[in-house]
Amino acid sequence: MTTHVAVLMGGWSAESDVSLASGQACASALRAAGFRVTEVRVDRKVATRLTDLRPDVCFNALHGPIGEDGSMQGLLNVLGIPYTHSGVQASALAMDKPRAKAVLARGGLRCPPGIVCAPRELADAHSWEPPYVIKPVNQGSSVGVRIVRPGDNLPACGLSWEWGEKVLIEPYIPGRELTVGVLDGEALCVTEITSQRGFYDYDAKYRPGGSVHLLPAPLVDDVTREILAMAVRAHELLGCRGVTRSDFRLDETGPGTGNPFLLEINTQPGMTSTSLVPEQAAHCGLSFPELVSRLVESAQCDP
């Protein structure tokens, strides 16, 4: 019998539109690969919908909280429906940027230092010497990310912050934006991302022409090998499975060829046919239908 795959998409996070694009692209690719597919737009009745639907596998194309932070993974464990991507623990840990950074740094990976504070504290004084980066502790797709540069006014986060009660502050790392997909524990390749917007923010990621992807990234061999190894190590340290994407900045201001800093790891990377991970898979000879098929074939619940 043909495997029945429910593609989970949408939800109610700030990344719901991105999730819909990923989900629809994955559903089309899975149909092309011969699977029976039902598209499920996730709302708060999703447990009832899945109980009635009884799919063989769920393809998790959700982005952001609920779908990416271990919540949906826990529900699918309870329902006994195998699902793609990482399990509860890895998903929850990767989504909590400060805790993930602590684990990755203890594992020997070079991560930027950082502090966590309340948004209102940023309205009183700079928490870091500019330039620095302000991030939500648990969002993706660069939602809420801001760069504070020398001479900028104090961030008015105490009045306008929409992303929870905590803010992650990191030093701004000058240099090149790089990313690596890892599939089933093996690195795909390094992509360099350039954008006229100055950094790879939400608009640069999702608006047509917002960024240019160079793959493989034009790097010296030693740096390429180091970044690929760091991405695989991050995937392993957090206990991820399926596919992940790790994001880096390459600081070339000091001596030598550059120091790559691991910024974060994404357990639910964008999955349209032109997203970064599918681009890298295609570069490695794996078509988009083949990529999503591999994810379905390796789907599982937590042990």
Secondary structure, 3 states (H helix, E strand, C coil): CCCEEEEEEECCCCCHHHHHHHHHHHHHHHHHCCCEEEEEEECCCHHHHHHHHCCCEEEECCCCCCCCCCHHHHHHHHHCCCECCCCHHHHHHHHCHHHHHHHHHHCCCCCCCCEEECHHHHHCCCCCCCCEEEEECCCCCCCCCEEECCCCCCCCHHHHCCCCCCEEEEECCCCEEEEEEEECCEEEEEEEEECCCCCCCHHHHHCCCCCEEECCCCCCHHHHHHHHHHHHHHHHHCCCCCEEEEEEEEECCCCCCCEEEEEEEECCCCCCCCCHHHHHHHHCCCCHHHHHHHHHHCCECCC
